[in-house]
Amino acid sequence: MSNKIPGAAKKRITLHRKQHGRCAICDNGLRLRETGLEEPTLDHIIPRSKGGSNEIGNLRLVHRRCNEDRGNETETITIEIDGKKYYRDGRGILILVERIC
């Protein structure tokens, strides 16, 4: 049996730390199991159906209900600063989405 954590679980753990255990949409606390396999869900900032990637810079952790309520909508506020694109999360914090070449 391998002790490796699956890729999606690693992303959840990394994002949980980066977001200080808070949902990127409603700002309420998130509970993360040690395996990273349960709630919260990975949310694509730019939906895959609209060209978004699975890279960690396009992902954030949200409650399942928050993700379902958002559906296939993109963030409405994006800002470009020094060749980088950012969006504002539910708390108004700028989050790097991608570098613009």
Protein Blocks (a to p, Z undefined) as FASTA:
>chain_A
ZZbdcfklmmmmmmmmmnnopafklopacdddfklpaccddddfbafklopafbfklgcc
ddfklmmmnmmadcfbdcdeehiacdddfkopacdfbdcZZ
